[in-house]
Amino acid sequence: MIRRAERKNMPGKANGAVAPTKEQMLEIGFEHAALFDPAQLNFRQDVRDMCAADKCNYYNKCWVCPPACGDINKSVEKAKKYTRALMIQTTRQLEDSFDIENMLDAADSHKKRFAQAVELMRAYDPDCLPMGAGGCSLCRKCAYPDEPCRFPDKAFTSMEAYGLYVAAECKKAGLEYNYGPNTLTYSSCILFND
């Protein structure tokens, strides 16, 4: 574990870098962003257990999803060492509940924006903890379980795999989860230290 004093001497912070701001997240293209206290996060085993229903088709098929992503207690222990949290969201207005084109575009946009946000945050805090929206889709087929992850620096465990009930966590960050009829919102979170 890297101690707080050691982090101050890491790249980014040592060069006078400042933590990415809400405004920078909006410039990347996120529709909503908020900084909040990660002590408010509620890591729940029952949310992690929902992954076993495999509704996203990633359970037991991907390194960053359960059960491969590890024990929830170790994940919570890791997450609780951070002092700041950034919630970022991509929202799309849909023509109707069958507007698959806009749904897929929103997912793709969110993943690209999230990768940019993580890159900015890692320049400030290389030890930050990115938690994405849904399962990883970097590879057509994940190397799990036969080989190590091909892109360990680009693959992100989801908020749900950390046991976070996304709708409740958005509210704690001061954001909505549902922005009205015929909208779709993807939410991700990055934990970091000053």
N, CA and C atoms as an extended XYZ file, in Angstrom:
582
Properties=species:S:1:pos:R:3:atomname:S:1:resname:S:1:resid:I:1 pbc="F F F"
N         0.844       -1.189        0.000 N   MET     1
C         0.000        0.000        0.000 CA  MET     1
C         0.884        1.245        0.000 C   MET     1
N         0.530        2.212       -0.835 N   ILE     2
C         1.290        3.469       -0.894 CA  ILE     2
C         0.738        4.406        0.170 C   ILE     2
N         1.593        4.907        1.005 N   ARG     3
C         1.157        5.808        2.063 CA  ARG     3
C         0.921        7.207        1.499 C   ARG     3
N         0.087        7.968        2.187 N   ARG     4
C        -0.287        9.312        1.760 CA  ARG     4
C         0.940       10.195        1.499 C   ARG     4
N         1.931       10.147        2.376 N   ALA     5
C         3.125       10.980        2.214 CA  ALA     5
C         3.882       10.603        0.946 C   ALA     5
N         3.910        9.300        0.616 N   GLU     6
C         4.595        8.857       -0.591 CA  GLU     6
C         3.876        9.337       -1.845 C   GLU     6
N         2.536        9.407       -1.810 N   ARG     7
C         1.764        9.834       -2.971 CA  ARG     7
C         2.124       11.253       -3.391 C   ARG     7
N         2.444       12.096       -2.425 N   LYS     8
C         2.764       13.492       -2.738 CA  LYS     8
C         4.014       13.600       -3.602 C   LYS     8
N         4.852       12.576       -3.575 N   ASN     9
C         6.073       12.605       -4.362 CA  ASN     9
C         5.931       11.865       -5.693 C   ASN     9
N         4.739       11.458       -6.043 N   MET    10
C         4.535       10.721       -7.274 CA  MET    10
C         4.362       11.676       -8.439 C   MET    10
N         4.528       11.170       -9.673 N   PRO    11
C         4.320       12.014      -10.854 CA  PRO    11
C         2.957       12.683      -10.795 C   PRO    11
N         2.849       13.843      -11.342 N   GLY    12
C         1.583       14.585      -11.328 CA  GLY    12
C         1.558       15.541      -10.160 C   GLY    12
N         1.391       15.005       -8.967 N   LYS    13
C         1.355       15.848       -7.785 CA  LYS    13
C         2.694       16.539       -7.573 C   LYS    13
N         3.780       15.819       -7.807 N   ALA    14
C         5.112       16.402       -7.642 CA  ALA    14
C         5.348       17.520       -8.650 C   ALA    14
N         4.683       17.428       -9.781 N   ASN    15
C         4.835       18.448      -10.821 CA  ASN    15
C         3.815       19.568      -10.673 C   ASN    15
N         3.169       19.627       -9.535 N   GLY    16
C         2.213       20.684       -9.279 CA  GLY    16
C         0.861       20.464       -9.932 C   GLY    16
N         0.580       19.249      -10.390 N   ALA    17
C        -0.721       18.965      -11.011 CA  ALA    17
C        -1.826       19.105       -9.977 C   ALA    17
N        -2.971       19.529      -10.443 N   VAL    18
C        -4.143       19.621       -9.568 CA  VAL    18
C        -5.145       18.559       -9.991 C   VAL    18
N        -5.965       18.156       -9.062 N   ALA    19
C        -6.970       17.133       -9.344 CA  ALA    19
C        -7.912       17.623      -10.442 C   ALA    19
N        -8.304       16.738      -11.338 N   PRO    20
C        -9.281       17.123      -12.349 CA  PRO    20
C       -10.555       17.656      -11.692 C   PRO    20
N       -11.137       18.633      -12.310 N   THR    21
C       -12.312       19.301      -11.758 CA  THR    21
C       -13.597       18.850      -12.433 C   THR    21
N       -14.693       19.200      -11.812 N   LYS    22
C       -16.016       18.950      -12.394 CA  LYS    22
C       -16.094       19.611      -13.771 C   LYS    22
N       -15.570       20.823      -13.873 N   GLU    23
C       -15.608       21.563      -15.139 CA  GLU    23
C       -14.846       20.829      -16.241 C   GLU    23
N       -13.698       20.241      -15.895 N   GLN    24
C       -12.940       19.469      -16.885 CA  GLN    24
C       -13.740       18.253      -17.352 C   GLN    24
N       -14.475       17.644      -16.452 N   MET    25
C       -15.292       16.484      -16.822 CA  MET    25
C       -16.399       16.899      -17.797 C   MET    25
N       -16.977       18.064      -17.560 N   LEU    26
C       -18.012       18.565      -18.474 CA  LEU    26
C       -17.405       18.908      -19.833 C   LEU    26
N       -16.165       19.414      -19.833 N   GLU    27
C       -15.478       19.713      -21.095 CA  GLU    27
C       -15.191       18.438      -21.889 C   GLU    27
N       -14.901       17.342      -21.201 N   ILE    28
C       -14.694       16.053      -21.870 CA  ILE    28
C       -15.970       15.631      -22.586 C   ILE    28
N       -17.109       16.055      -22.037 N   GLY    29
C       -18.383       15.722      -22.662 CA  GLY    29
C       -19.407       15.095      -21.741 C   GLY    29
N       -19.014       14.809      -20.499 N   PHE    30
C       -19.996       14.274      -19.553 CA  PHE    30
C       -21.099       15.312      -19.347 C   PHE    30
N       -22.323       14.847      -19.231 N   GLU    31
C       -23.430       15.771      -18.993 CA  GLU    31
C       -23.516       16.199      -17.531 C   GLU    31
N       -23.038       15.333      -16.616 N   HIS    32
C       -23.122       15.620      -15.182 CA  HIS    32
C       -21.850       15.139      -14.497 C   HIS    32
N       -21.419       15.879      -13.489 N   ALA    33
C       -20.239       15.504      -12.711 CA  ALA    33
C       -20.357       16.103      -11.318 C   ALA    33
N       -19.837       15.387      -10.320 N   ALA    34
C       -19.877       15.894       -8.950 CA  ALA    34
C       -18.743       15.287       -8.134 C   ALA    34
N       -18.136       16.116       -7.307 N   LEU    35
C       -17.157       15.659       -6.325 CA  LEU    35
C       -17.888       15.431       -5.019 C   LEU    35
N       -17.530       14.375       -4.299 N   PHE    36
C       -18.186       14.107       -3.021 CA  PHE    36
C       -17.272       13.282       -2.127 C   PHE    36
N       -17.701       13.083       -0.901 N   ASP    37
C       -16.930       12.359        0.107 CA  ASP    37
C       -17.171       10.856       -0.053 C   ASP    37
N       -16.131       10.063       -0.355 N   PRO    38
C       -16.333        8.634       -0.552 CA  PRO    38
C       -16.735        7.885        0.722 C   PRO    38
N       -16.615        8.527        1.888 N   ALA    39
C       -17.063        7.880        3.122 CA  ALA    39
C       -18.569        7.623        3.087 C   ALA    39
N       -19.283        8.321        2.196 N   GLN    40
C       -20.727        8.131        2.050 CA  GLN    40
C       -21.085        6.855        1.294 C   GLN    40
N       -20.131        6.290        0.553 N   LEU    41
C       -20.411        5.112       -0.259 CA  LEU    41
C       -20.795        3.925        0.617 C   LEU    41
N       -21.798        3.177        0.167 N   ASN    42
C       -22.281        2.020        0.907 CA  ASN    42
C       -22.025        0.769        0.068 C   ASN    42
N       -21.019        0.000        0.449 N   PHE    43
C       -20.649       -1.210       -0.261 CA  PHE    43
C       -21.511       -2.357        0.270 C   PHE    43
N       -22.284       -2.968       -0.621 N   ARG    44
C       -23.281       -3.953       -0.188 CA  ARG    44
C       -23.047       -5.314       -0.851 C   ARG    44
N       -23.009       -6.334       -0.014 N   GLN    45
C       -22.858       -7.700       -0.519 CA  GLN    45
C       -24.041       -8.091       -1.401 C   GLN    45
N       -25.262       -7.641       -1.050 N   ASP    46
C       -26.434       -8.029       -1.849 CA  ASP    46
C       -26.371       -7.469       -3.269 C   ASP    46
N       -25.746       -6.301       -3.433 N   VAL    47
C       -25.584       -5.745       -4.783 CA  VAL    47
C       -24.562       -6.589       -5.540 C   VAL    47
N       -23.450       -6.920       -4.902 N   ARG    48
C       -22.439       -7.778       -5.533 CA  ARG    48
C       -23.062       -9.117       -5.917 C   ARG    48
N       -23.928       -9.646       -5.060 N   ASP    49
C       -24.564      -10.939       -5.335 CA  ASP    49
C       -25.463      -10.890       -6.571 C   ASP    49
N       -26.001       -9.704       -6.893 N   MET    50
C       -26.851       -9.575       -8.086 CA  MET    50
C       -26.073       -9.901       -9.356 C   MET    50
N       -24.765       -9.731       -9.316 N   CYS    51
C       -23.944      -10.037      -10.490 CA  CYS    51
C       -24.101      -11.501      -10.910 C   CYS    51
N       -24.317      -12.376       -9.953 N   ALA    52
C       -24.430      -13.812      -10.245 CA  ALA    52
C       -25.626      -14.124      -11.142 C   ALA    52
N       -26.606      -13.233      -11.198 N   ALA    53
C       -27.752      -13.434      -12.098 CA  ALA    53
C       -27.328      -13.306      -13.564 C   ALA    53
N       -26.164      -12.729      -13.807 N   ASP    54
C       -25.540      -12.615      -15.133 CA  ASP    54
C       -26.415      -11.905      -16.174 C   ASP    54
N       -27.136      -10.887      -15.763 N   LYS    55
C       -27.963      -10.133      -16.713 CA  LYS    55
C       -27.124       -9.338      -17.705 C   LYS    55
N       -25.886       -9.021      -17.346 N   CYS    56
C       -25.001       -8.271      -18.247 CA  CYS    56
C       -24.148       -9.202      -19.115 C   CYS    56
N       -24.198      -10.491      -18.823 N   ASN    57
C       -23.463      -11.508      -19.580 CA  ASN    57
C       -21.945      -11.440      -19.367 C   ASN    57
N       -21.506      -10.928      -18.215 N   TYR    58
C       -20.083      -10.867      -17.907 CA  TYR    58
C       -19.701      -11.711      -16.693 C   TYR    58
N       -20.677      -12.156      -15.929 N   TYR    59
C       -20.371      -12.913      -14.711 CA  TYR    59
C       -19.594      -14.185      -15.054 C   TYR    59
N       -18.470      -14.359      -14.362 N   ASN    60
C       -17.595      -15.519      -14.541 CA  ASN    60
C       -17.056      -15.644      -15.971 C   ASN    60
N       -16.977      -14.493      -16.663 N   LYS    61
C       -16.470      -14.482      -18.040 CA  LYS    61
C       -15.441      -13.391      -18.269 C   LYS    61
N       -15.103      -12.641      -17.223 N   CYS    62
C       -14.289      -11.449      -17.396 CA  CYS    62
C       -13.445      -11.209      -16.140 C   CYS    62
N       -12.206      -10.775      -16.326 N   TRP    63
C       -11.309      -10.544      -15.200 CA  TRP    63
C       -11.797       -9.465      -14.243 C   TRP    63
N       -12.513       -8.462      -14.726 N   VAL    64
C       -12.904       -7.350      -13.856 CA  VAL    64
C       -14.315       -7.486      -13.295 C   VAL    64
N       -14.914       -8.660      -13.484 N   CYS    65
C       -16.247       -8.923      -12.942 CA  CYS    65
C       -16.182      -10.094      -11.965 C   CYS    65
N       -17.183      -10.209      -11.090 N   PRO    66
C       -17.197      -11.349      -10.170 CA  PRO    66
C       -17.307      -12.662      -10.945 C   PRO    66
N       -16.774      -13.708      -10.420 N   PRO    67
C       -15.994      -13.792       -9.185 CA  PRO    67
C       -14.513      -13.438       -9.374 C   PRO    67
N       -14.071      -13.248      -10.624 N   ALA    68
C       -12.648      -13.027      -10.913 CA  ALA    68
C       -12.079      -11.760      -10.285 C   ALA    68
N       -12.903      -10.738      -10.080 N   CYS    69
C       -12.385       -9.466       -9.547 CA  CYS    69
C       -12.059       -9.546       -8.064 C   CYS    69
N       -12.341      -10.675       -7.442 N   GLY    70
C       -11.928      -10.868       -6.055 CA  GLY    70
C       -13.033      -10.694       -5.033 C   GLY    70
N       -12.653      -10.962       -3.824 N   ASP    71
C       -13.551      -10.901       -2.681 CA  ASP    71
C       -14.007       -9.463       -2.426 C   ASP    71
N       -15.294       -9.279       -2.176 N   ILE    72
C       -15.826       -7.924       -1.962 CA  ILE    72
C       -15.190       -7.254       -0.747 C   ILE    72
N       -14.857       -8.019        0.283 N   ASN    73
C       -14.256       -7.404        1.470 CA  ASN    73
C       -12.906       -6.780        1.154 C   ASN    73
N       -12.124       -7.419        0.294 N   LYS    74
C       -10.834       -6.847       -0.121 CA  LYS    74
C       -11.062       -5.621       -1.000 C   LYS    74
N       -12.098       -5.668       -1.826 N   SER    75
C       -12.428       -4.515       -2.675 CA  SER    75
C       -12.827       -3.321       -1.823 C   SER    75
N       -13.633       -3.566       -0.814 N   VAL    76
C       -14.082       -2.491        0.082 CA  VAL    76
C       -12.895       -1.915        0.845 C   VAL    76
N       -12.034       -2.781        1.325 N   GLU    77
C       -10.835       -2.330        2.049 CA  GLU    77
C        -9.994       -1.419        1.159 C   GLU    77
N        -9.843       -1.801       -0.088 N   LYS    78
C        -9.084       -0.989       -1.047 CA  LYS    78
C        -9.768        0.360       -1.259 C   LYS    78
N       -11.070        0.356       -1.465 N   ALA    79
C       -11.822        1.573       -1.762 CA  ALA    79
C       -11.843        2.551       -0.586 C   ALA    79
N       -11.836        2.043        0.616 N   LYS    80
C       -11.967        2.909        1.795 CA  LYS    80
C       -10.716        3.722        2.114 C   LYS    80
N        -9.621        3.518        1.383 N   LYS    81
C        -8.403        4.289        1.655 CA  LYS    81
C        -8.402        5.637        0.936 C   LYS    81
N        -9.419        5.915        0.138 N   TYR    82
C        -9.464        7.151       -0.645 CA  TYR    82
C       -10.226        8.254        0.083 C   TYR    82
N        -9.820        9.500       -0.189 N   THR    83
C       -10.402       10.651        0.515 CA  THR    83
C       -11.361       11.480       -0.343 C   THR    83
N       -11.369       11.246       -1.662 N   ARG    84
C       -12.234       12.030       -2.563 CA  ARG    84
C       -12.885       11.103       -3.571 C   ARG    84
N       -14.021       11.523       -4.076 N   ALA    85
C       -14.731       10.745       -5.097 CA  ALA    85
C       -15.269       11.688       -6.160 C   ALA    85
N       -15.257       11.215       -7.391 N   LEU    86
C       -15.783       11.962       -8.529 CA  LEU    86
C       -16.784       11.069       -9.252 C   LEU    86
N       -18.037       11.487       -9.300 N   MET    87
C       -19.081       10.765      -10.036 CA  MET    87
C       -19.271       11.486      -11.360 C   MET    87
N       -19.258       10.732      -12.461 N   ILE    88
C       -19.414       11.319      -13.788 CA  ILE    88
C       -20.469       10.532      -14.566 C   ILE    88
N       -21.270       11.278      -15.354 N   GLN    89
C       -22.403       10.655      -16.033 CA  GLN    89
C       -22.543       11.106      -17.481 C   GLN    89
N       -22.967       10.160      -18.303 N   THR    90
C       -23.362       10.428      -19.678 CA  THR    90
C       -24.855       10.171      -19.759 C   THR    90
N       -25.607       11.159      -20.219 N   THR    91
C       -27.064       11.026      -20.327 CA  THR    91
C       -27.493       11.258      -21.764 C   THR    91
N       -28.412       10.438      -22.223 N   ARG    92
C       -28.972       10.590      -23.571 CA  ARG    92
C       -30.487       10.655      -23.500 C   ARG    92
N       -31.033       11.532      -24.323 N   GLN    93
C       -32.476       11.575      -24.530 CA  GLN    93
C       -32.781       10.534      -25.603 C   GLN    93
N       -33.730        9.660      -25.333 N   LEU    94
C       -34.120        8.614      -26.276 CA  LEU    94
C       -35.424        8.982      -26.961 C   LEU    94
N       -35.575        8.563      -28.208 N   GLU    95
C       -36.842        8.801      -28.903 CA  GLU    95
C       -37.964        8.031      -28.247 C   GLU    95
N       -37.660        6.804      -27.823 N   ASP    96
C       -38.603        5.958      -27.101 CA  ASP    96
C       -37.810        4.850      -26.424 C   ASP    96
N       -38.488        3.942      -25.756 N   SER    97
C       -37.783        2.901      -25.005 CA  SER    97
C       -37.165        1.829      -25.903 C   SER    97
N       -37.339        1.958      -27.214 N   PHE    98
C       -36.740        1.014      -28.166 CA  PHE    98
C       -35.628        1.665      -28.995 C   PHE    98
N       -35.157        2.824      -28.583 N   ASP    99
C       -34.141        3.572      -29.319 CA  ASP    99
C       -32.747        2.980      -29.067 C   ASP    99
N       -32.525        1.801      -29.611 N   ILE   100
C       -31.278        1.065      -29.401 CA  ILE   100
C       -30.074        1.853      -29.904 C   ILE   100
N       -30.209        2.551      -31.006 N   GLU   101
C       -29.091        3.312      -31.589 CA  GLU   101
C       -28.535        4.324      -30.585 C   GLU   101
N       -29.411        5.099      -29.955 N   ASN   102
C       -28.953        6.079      -28.961 CA  ASN   102
C       -28.443        5.406      -27.691 C   ASN   102
N       -29.016        4.256      -27.339 N   MET   103
C       -28.536        3.521      -26.160 CA  MET   103
C       -27.104        3.058      -26.367 C   MET   103
N       -26.838        2.473      -27.527 N   LEU   104
C       -25.488        1.992      -27.836 CA  LEU   104
C       -24.503        3.151      -27.964 C   LEU   104
N       -24.949        4.254      -28.567 N   ASP   105
C       -24.094        5.432      -28.703 CA  ASP   105
C       -23.740        6.004      -27.332 C   ASP   105
N       -24.714        6.024      -26.433 N   ALA   106
C       -24.454        6.532      -25.079 CA  ALA   106
C       -23.433        5.659      -24.365 C   ALA   106
N       -23.558        4.339      -24.491 N   ALA   107
C       -22.617        3.426      -23.845 CA  ALA   107
C       -21.213        3.633      -24.402 C   ALA   107
N       -21.097        3.727      -25.718 N   ASP   108
C       -19.797        3.930      -26.355 CA  ASP   108
C       -19.189        5.278      -25.954 C   ASP   108
N       -19.999        6.326      -25.984 N   SER   109
C       -19.515        7.655      -25.585 CA  SER   109
C       -19.038        7.651      -24.142 C   SER   109
N       -19.804        7.013      -23.275 N   HIS   110
C       -19.443        6.997      -21.859 CA  HIS   110
C       -18.118        6.276      -21.651 C   HIS   110
N       -17.929        5.139      -22.289 N   LYS   111
C       -16.672        4.396      -22.127 CA  LYS   111
C       -15.475        5.210      -22.606 C   LYS   111
N       -15.624        5.905      -23.734 N   LYS   112
C       -14.525        6.733      -24.259 CA  LYS   112
C       -14.234        7.910      -23.329 C   LYS   112
N       -15.288        8.567      -22.858 N   ARG   113
C       -15.112        9.700      -21.949 CA  ARG   113
C       -14.484        9.249      -20.635 C   ARG   113
N       -14.944        8.092      -20.151 N   PHE   114
C       -14.420        7.578      -18.889 CA  PHE   114
C       -12.931        7.278      -19.016 C   PHE   114
N       -12.507        6.722      -20.130 N   ALA   115
C       -11.085        6.458      -20.355 CA  ALA   115
C       -10.287        7.762      -20.304 C   ALA   115
N       -10.822        8.839      -20.889 N   GLN   116
C       -10.161       10.150      -20.837 CA  GLN   116
C       -10.095       10.670      -19.402 C   GLN   116
N       -11.189       10.527      -18.677 N   ALA   117
C       -11.239       11.004      -17.290 CA  ALA   117
C       -10.225       10.258      -16.429 C   ALA   117
N       -10.130        8.949      -16.636 N   VAL   118
C        -9.180        8.148      -15.866 CA  VAL   118
C        -7.748        8.562      -16.197 C   VAL   118
N        -7.477        8.821      -17.450 N   GLU   119
C        -6.133        9.271      -17.850 CA  GLU   119
C        -5.777       10.588      -17.148 C   GLU   119
N        -6.711       11.528      -17.128 N   LEU   120
C        -6.482       12.803      -16.424 CA  LEU   120
C        -6.248       12.571      -14.933 C   LEU   120
N        -7.080       11.708      -14.346 N   MET   121
C        -6.963       11.465      -12.915 CA  MET   121
C        -5.656       10.752      -12.584 C   MET   121
N        -5.237        9.825      -13.423 N   ARG   122
C        -3.987        9.097      -13.151 CA  ARG   122
C        -2.767       10.010      -13.261 C   ARG   122
N        -2.860       11.074      -14.049 N   ALA   123
C        -1.770       12.054      -14.099 CA  ALA   123
C        -1.656       12.757      -12.756 C   ALA   123
N        -2.768       12.878      -12.048 N   TYR   124
C        -2.781       13.509      -10.733 CA  TYR   124
C        -2.496       12.489       -9.631 C   TYR   124
N        -3.218       11.372       -9.652 N   ASP   125
C        -3.074       10.323       -8.643 CA  ASP   125
C        -2.994        8.970       -9.344 C   ASP   125
N        -1.784        8.496       -9.623 N   PRO   126
C        -1.624        7.229      -10.338 CA  PRO   126
C        -2.276        6.045       -9.635 C   PRO   126
N        -2.537        6.189       -8.334 N   ASP   127
C        -3.121        5.100       -7.554 CA  ASP   127
C        -4.641        5.255       -7.411 C   ASP   127
N        -5.267        6.087       -8.249 N   CYS   128
C        -6.717        6.288       -8.150 CA  CYS   128
C        -7.444        4.977       -8.446 C   CYS   128
N        -8.716        4.918       -8.077 N   LEU   129
C        -9.522        3.718       -8.288 CA  LEU   129
C       -10.701        4.040       -9.194 C   LEU   129
N       -10.601        3.714      -10.489 N   PRO   130
C       -11.720        3.929      -11.410 CA  PRO   130
C       -12.722        2.782      -11.297 C   PRO   130
N       -13.993        3.120      -11.195 N   MET   131
C       -15.072        2.127      -11.178 CA  MET   131
C       -16.027        2.491      -12.306 C   MET   131
N       -16.090        1.638      -13.309 N   GLY   132
C       -16.836        1.932      -14.520 CA  GLY   132
C       -18.311        1.577      -14.457 C   GLY   132
N       -18.946        1.727      -15.609 N   ALA   133
C       -20.362        1.398      -15.770 CA  ALA   133
C       -20.460        0.073      -16.517 C   ALA   133
N       -20.892       -0.959      -15.831 N   GLY   134
C       -21.052       -2.261      -16.472 CA  GLY   134
C       -19.738       -2.983      -16.676 C   GLY   134
N       -19.827       -4.089      -17.380 N   GLY   135
C       -18.665       -4.932      -17.602 CA  GLY   135
C       -17.704       -4.363      -18.625 C   GLY   135
N       -16.531       -4.949      -18.675 N   CYS   136
C       -15.479       -4.526      -19.592 CA  CYS   136
C       -15.780       -5.040      -21.005 C   CYS   136
N       -15.515       -4.204      -21.997 N   SER   137
C       -15.744       -4.619      -23.386 CA  SER   137
C       -14.525       -4.312      -24.263 C   SER   137
N       -13.355       -4.234      -23.641 N   LEU   138
C       -12.143       -3.920      -24.406 CA  LEU   138
C       -11.795       -5.007      -25.420 C   LEU   138
N       -11.971       -6.242      -25.036 N   CYS   139
C       -11.630       -7.366      -25.912 CA  CYS   139
C       -12.916       -8.044      -26.401 C   CYS   139
N       -12.859       -8.548      -27.603 N   ARG   140
C       -14.012       -9.287      -28.131 CA  ARG   140
C       -14.337      -10.453      -27.206 C   ARG   140
N       -13.297      -11.158      -26.744 N   LYS   141
C       -13.443      -12.228      -25.768 CA  LYS   141
C       -12.344      -12.064      -24.730 C   LYS   141
N       -12.735      -11.974      -23.491 N   CYS   142
C       -11.776      -11.807      -22.390 CA  CYS   142
C       -10.874      -13.040      -22.300 C   CYS   142
N        -9.649      -12.823      -21.876 N   ALA   143
C        -8.678      -13.903      -21.701 CA  ALA   143
C        -9.007      -14.779      -20.488 C   ALA   143
N        -9.929      -14.337      -19.658 N   TYR   144
C       -10.316      -15.076      -18.447 CA  TYR   144
C       -10.886      -16.427      -18.813 C   TYR   144
N       -10.557      -17.478      -18.124 N   PRO   145
C        -9.622      -17.608      -17.001 CA  PRO   145
C        -8.250      -18.119      -17.422 C   PRO   145
N        -8.045      -18.327      -18.714 N   ASP   146
C        -6.850      -19.015      -19.199 CA  ASP   146
C        -5.575      -18.181      -19.199 C   ASP   146
N        -5.702      -16.875      -19.411 N   GLU   147
C        -4.535      -15.994      -19.487 CA  GLU   147
C        -4.815      -14.725      -18.687 C   GLU   147
N        -3.755      -13.985      -18.328 N   PRO   148
C        -3.961      -12.712      -17.613 CA  PRO   148
C        -4.689      -11.699      -18.500 C   PRO   148
N        -5.233      -10.699      -17.874 N   CYS   149
C        -5.895       -9.605      -18.594 CA  CYS   149
C        -4.899       -8.974      -19.569 C   CYS   149
N        -5.358       -8.732      -20.797 N   ARG   150
C        -4.495       -8.144      -21.821 CA  ARG   150
C        -4.266       -6.651      -21.606 C   ARG   150
N        -5.212       -5.977      -20.953 N   PHE   151
C        -5.138       -4.528      -20.758 CA  PHE   151
C        -5.442       -4.157      -19.303 C   PHE   151
N        -4.605       -4.582      -18.369 N   PRO   152
C        -4.917       -4.327      -16.955 CA  PRO   152
C        -5.000       -2.846      -16.582 C   PRO   152
N        -4.349       -1.967      -17.353 N   ASP   153
C        -4.419       -0.534      -17.052 CA  ASP   153
C        -5.613        0.152      -17.695 C   ASP   153
N        -6.322       -0.556      -18.566 N   LYS   154
C        -7.473        0.036      -19.242 CA  LYS   154
C        -8.792       -0.625      -18.855 C   LYS   154
N        -8.724       -1.776      -18.226 N   ALA   155
C        -9.932       -2.506      -17.818 CA  ALA   155
C       -10.362       -2.034      -16.431 C   ALA   155
N       -11.650       -1.772      -16.264 N   PHE   156
C       -12.153       -1.242      -14.993 CA  PHE   156
C       -13.237       -2.140      -14.422 C   PHE   156
N       -13.154       -2.375      -13.128 N   THR   157
C       -14.216       -3.077      -12.424 CA  THR   157
C       -15.397       -2.125      -12.294 C   THR   157
N       -16.601       -2.650      -12.397 N   SER   158
C       -17.789       -1.798      -12.336 CA  SER   158
C       -18.123       -1.395      -10.901 C   SER   158
N       -18.931       -0.358      -10.791 N   MET   159
C       -19.411        0.076       -9.486 CA  MET   159
C       -20.191       -1.055       -8.818 C   MET   159
N       -21.003       -1.758       -9.601 N   GLU   160
C       -21.819       -2.848       -9.052 CA  GLU   160
C       -20.948       -3.979       -8.513 C   GLU   160
N       -19.843       -4.274       -9.205 N   ALA   161
C       -18.943       -5.334       -8.730 CA  ALA   161
C       -18.306       -4.956       -7.395 C   ALA   161
N       -18.213       -3.667       -7.112 N   TYR   162
C       -17.746       -3.201       -5.804 CA  TYR   162
C       -18.871       -3.213       -4.769 C   TYR   162
N       -20.071       -3.614       -5.196 N   GLY   163
C       -21.201       -3.675       -4.280 CA  GLY   163
C       -21.924       -2.352       -4.128 C   GLY   163
N       -21.769       -1.463       -5.091 N   LEU   164
C       -22.416       -0.146       -5.021 CA  LEU   164
C       -23.731       -0.149       -5.792 C   LEU   164
N       -24.797        0.246       -5.119 N   TYR   165
C       -26.103        0.393       -5.749 CA  TYR   165
C       -26.097        1.778       -6.399 C   TYR   165
N       -25.913        1.819       -7.697 N   VAL   166
C       -25.581        3.046       -8.416 CA  VAL   166
C       -26.607        4.165       -8.186 C   VAL   166
N       -27.879        3.852       -8.222 N   ALA   167
C       -28.907        4.890       -8.038 CA  ALA   167
C       -28.723        5.611       -6.699 C   ALA   167
N       -28.478        4.862       -5.648 N   ALA   168
C       -28.301        5.458       -4.311 CA  ALA   168
C       -27.009        6.261       -4.237 C   ALA   168
N       -25.948        5.763       -4.861 N   GLU   169
C       -24.663        6.462       -4.808 CA  GLU   169
C       -24.698        7.769       -5.595 C   GLU   169
N       -25.450        7.797       -6.689 N   CYS   170
C       -25.607        9.049       -7.443 CA  CYS   170
C       -26.253       10.120       -6.576 C   CYS   170
N       -27.267        9.737       -5.837 N   LYS   171
C       -27.951       10.694       -4.956 CA  LYS   171
C       -26.984       11.247       -3.902 C   LYS   171
N       -26.131       10.384       -3.356 N   LYS   172
C       -25.151       10.834       -2.356 CA  LYS   172
C       -24.180       11.846       -2.948 C   LYS   172
N       -23.935       11.713       -4.253 N   ALA   173
C       -23.045       12.655       -4.938 CA  ALA   173
C       -23.783       13.930       -5.336 C   ALA   173
N       -25.105       13.970       -5.081 N   GLY   174
C       -25.889       15.153       -5.447 CA  GLY   174
C       -26.366       15.119       -6.888 C   GLY   174
N       -26.353       13.939       -7.504 N   LEU   175
C       -26.793       13.788       -8.892 CA  LEU   175
C       -28.029       12.904       -8.957 C   LEU   175
N       -28.743       13.025      -10.038 N   GLU   176
C       -29.880       12.141      -10.277 CA  GLU   176
C       -29.372       10.842      -10.882 C   GLU   176
N       -30.189        9.826      -10.824 N   TYR   177
C       -29.906        8.586      -11.529 CA  TYR   177
C       -30.798        8.504      -12.765 C   TYR   177
N       -32.002        9.036      -12.626 N   ASN   178
C       -32.963        9.069      -13.723 CA  ASN   178
C       -33.283       10.534      -14.006 C   ASN   178
N       -32.997       10.975      -15.224 N   TYR   179
C       -33.208       12.375      -15.595 CA  TYR   179
C       -34.513       12.589      -16.362 C   TYR   179
N       -35.461       11.690      -16.181 N   GLY   180
C       -36.778       11.870      -16.778 CA  GLY   180
C       -37.135       10.781      -17.776 C   GLY   180
N       -38.370       10.845      -18.260 N   PRO   181
C       -38.838        9.837      -19.213 CA  PRO   181
C       -37.953        9.799      -20.465 C   PRO   181
N       -37.776        8.606      -20.979 N   ASN   182
C       -37.004        8.391      -22.206 CA  ASN   182
C       -35.590        8.968      -22.129 C   ASN   182
N       -34.963        8.799      -20.971 N   THR   183
C       -33.540        9.140      -20.849 CA  THR   183
C       -32.797        7.894      -20.386 C   THR   183
N       -31.527        7.873      -20.692 N   LEU   184
C       -30.650        6.790      -20.262 CA  LEU   184
C       -29.373        7.430      -19.744 C   LEU   184
N       -28.941        7.023      -18.558 N   THR   185
C       -27.735        7.587      -17.954 CA  THR   185
C       -26.774        6.485      -17.543 C   THR   185
N       -25.521        6.647      -17.932 N   TYR   186
C       -24.438        5.773      -17.488 CA  TYR   186
C       -23.644        6.549      -16.452 C   TYR   186
N       -23.360        5.896      -15.323 N   SER   187
C       -22.627        6.540      -14.233 CA  SER   187
C       -21.373        5.754      -13.912 C   SER   187
N       -20.282        6.488      -13.668 N   SER   188
C       -19.016        5.892      -13.236 CA  SER   188
C       -18.445        6.753      -12.128 C   SER   188
N       -17.505        6.192      -11.397 N   CYS   189
C       -16.942        6.884      -10.242 CA  CYS   189
C       -15.435        6.649      -10.197 C   CYS   189
N       -14.705        7.671       -9.798 N   ILE   190
C       -13.256        7.536       -9.595 CA  ILE   190
C       -12.945        7.980       -8.165 C   ILE   190
N       -12.299        7.113       -7.404 N   LEU   191
C       -11.851        7.459       -6.068 CA  LEU   191
C       -10.385        7.852       -6.139 C   LEU   191
N       -10.003        8.862       -5.366 N   PHE   192
C        -8.632        9.351       -5.394 CA  PHE   192
C        -8.269       10.025       -4.092 C   PHE   192
N        -7.005       10.347       -3.948 N   ASN   193
C        -6.497       11.041       -2.759 CA  ASN   193
C        -5.871       12.362       -3.138 C   ASN   193
N        -5.944       13.320       -2.227 N   ASP   194
C        -5.291       14.612       -2.427 CA  ASP   194
C        -3.820       14.486       -2.118 C   ASP   194
